[in-house]
Amino acid sequence: MHKVFLKPGREKSLLRRHPWVFSGAIARTEGAVSAGDTVHIVAADGHFLGVAALNPNANISARVWDWNEGTQIGAAFFHRRLETAVGMRRSLFGREPDEAERLVHGESDGLPGLIVDRYADVVVLQISSAGCHRWRDAIIESLQQISAARAIYERSDADVLELEGLAPRTGLASGKLDTPVVEIRESGIRLRVDVAKGHKTGFYLDQRDNRLQVGQLAAGRHVLNCFSYTGGFALQALAHGAASVTSVESSADALQLARDHVQLNDLPADRCEWVDADVFQYLRKLRDQNRQFDLIILDPPKFAPTAATAERAARGYKDINLLGFKLLRPGGLLATFSCSGGVSADLFRKIVAGAALDAGADAQVIDQLHSTPDHPVSLAFPEGEYLKGLLCRVG
Ligand code: SAH
C-alpha cells in the first residue's frame, strides 16, 4: 500500500477522525499514485492514521474511508457502507415507497463525496470525489441491489467537481426511465421532481420537516415565500389554510412546476401569487409599496460555500433579513435559513440579530431549525451541518 506522509504536527485533525487531508499537510507521497487510488495516511513518524482515497489534483488531497489499518477498499466495502446508511434510515424513519429521502449523506455516512437521494422508486446519485469516482460501478451495482430502484440516475454535476478535477457526468446509470420527472409525496403533498434538470439531485430534501413545520404556522396568515423553487413551502402553507401566499423565485422553470403543483394538489390558486423576480429587488419593491405580511420565509441559495466567502455572504443575509423584518406585521413570524457551509450557526444568528436591530424590531427566537434527520451530521465532521434556520417572532 502506498503511503502518504504528513508534515509533523499535521495529524491532529485525523486523530479527531476528521476525514479531510489538505494539500498543505502532506510532506511526501510514496510511489506514483493517481487520483482515486487507495493510500495509507501516516504521521511524520510513520504511524498509521487512516485508509484514504488520494486526489493529488485537489486542495482536499485525501479523504479518509476508514480508521483501521486492515480495511480493504473494494466492492464489498462500499456494499457494507451503503447497507449501513440505507438500513439506518429504514429502521429509524421508515419512509414510504412513494416518499423521498436522503439515503447517503457523504462524509457523515462514511462515504466522502457521495450523495444518494431516493425519489419514490428512482434513486439519484451525485459523485463529487475522486475516490467515489474510482468506485462508481461498484457503488451503482450495490445501490441497485439494496434499493431495488426502478432506475438509478446520475447527477455528478455539482460545482465542487471542478475543485476535484473531475469531469461532470449525468444521465441514466442503470434501469429504465421514460421521463425524468418523478412524482413523490411529501407530508401529504404531491410533488414532481425533475431528476435530470432540477437543482442538486432534483429537490431540496433537507428542508422537508421545516416545510411542514412552517406550513402548519401559516393558517389564516398572509405569507411571503422568498426563493420558492418549485413551491415546497408555499404548498404546505396553502394546504394548512394560509390566507394568501406570495412566492418569489428567479427560475421560470421552477415557477412553472410550482404552478403545476397547485393544480396537482387541488389547492386554491386564487390564494397564491408567483413572482418571477430577484428577491433582493422585489423585497425593496414590497417595502416601497408598504406591503405587510404575517409570515415570511427566506430560504436563499448558498451565498458562501467556504469560510473565505463568508463576509460577502453575511452582507447578503443581512440585507434580506433586514427587509424581511421590516415587512412583518407586529406578531409576525420570520423563518430564515442559511445553507452556506462557510457561515456558522453562531455567525448566522448574529447576522439575523443585527438585521432585527437595524429594522427596529424586537424579535424572539421561537425555534432553531435544522436539516431533516436523514441528513445526519458526523460529530467528527462539523462541516456536515450546513443548513441552519431560525424561526423568529417580532413583537
Ligand atoms: N425553498 C425551496 C428551496 C430554495 S433553493 C424549497 O423548499 O424547495 C433557492 C432558490 O432560490 C433556487 O430555486 C434559486 O433558483 C432561487 N434563487 C437564487 N437566487 C435568487 C434571487 N436572487 N432571487 C430569486 N430567486 C433566487
Residues whose N, C-alpha, C, O or C-beta is under 5 A from the ligand:
A	BS01	SAH	Y204 Q207 F227 S228 Y229 T230 G232 F233 V248 E249 S250 S251 A277 D278 V279 F280 D299 P300 P301
